[in-house]
Amino acid sequence: MSYTVSIYPDEYAHGLMYRPVTLEVTENTSIRKINAFFRKYDDSHLYPIFNSFNATNRAIRRLAKYRRDYGTESPEWYAMALEKEISDIVNNCI
């Protein structure tokens, strides 16, 4: 099984480019690589939640705690959970 993560960095949203940046996540993809990908293309530092925290870093910390408490999951699950966690943080805090 594989999962493709697509991110539209901020410069893409402003009409400079329309192609998403993608990462193909397979069972051999490391969690560090997924985190690095999300952090590299993260633009949430431009829009901090309540002017106090970065949504991507908070989501990574929450999932790290989940993985410590309940064990590791597949990289595909982790990538999907990270996208959902970031979305939940942004949508529930604004």
N, C-alpha and C positions, 0 to 999 in steps of 0.2 A: 504494500500500500504506500502511496505517496500523497503528499499534500503540497499545493503551491500557495505560498504566501505572496500576496501582491500589495505593495505599498505605493501610494502616490505622495511623494514628498512635496513639501510646501511649494517649491518652485514649479512643480507640475501643475498644481492647482491654479496658479496665476497665469496659465496660458503659455508658459515658455516651452513646455513639452507635454505630451499627452500619454507617453508610455509609462506604465508602472514599472517599478523595480520589483523583480520577483526572486524568490528563493524556493528551489525545489527541495522539500523536506522528505527524506526517506528514513528508513529504520537505522541507517548508519550516520545520520546527521547528529552532531553533538548539540547539547543544550547550550553550550557556550557560543557555538556558531549562530544559533537562532537568536540568542540574546544580543550578540554583536550586530547581527543584521538589523534587528529592531532598533537598537540604539544608534546605529550609523544613520539610518534614514528617519530617525525620530525628529519631529518638529514641535513636540509638545512643550519644549522649553520656551518656545515663543509665546505660548498661551498657558502659563502655569495655572493650575486649579487653585482658586482662591488666593492667587498670588503667592502660593507657598510650596507647591510640590509638582514634580514632573510625573505625568500619568504613566509613562512607560516604565520608569524606574520603580514606581510603586507597584505596578502589576507584576514585574519581575520578582520583587521582594515577596509579594503575596504568594506567588506560585512556588517560590523557593521554600517558604514555610509549609505550604501544602505538601510538597514533595518530601520534606523532612518528616512531617507527621504521618503521611500515608504511604510513602514509598514512591519509587520512580514510575513514570508512565512512559509510553512511547514518544519519540520526538514529534510524530504527527499530532498526537493528543496535545502535547505541550504547546506546539505552534498554534493550534486552534484555540486552546485555552488562553494563551497569551493575548491573541487578538480579541477574544471575547472579554477578557478581564480589562483590557485597555478601553474597549468600548463601554463596558459597564461603568468604569470609573468616570469617564468623560460624561456619559449621559446621565448618571445619577448625581453628579456633583455640580453640574451647571444649571 
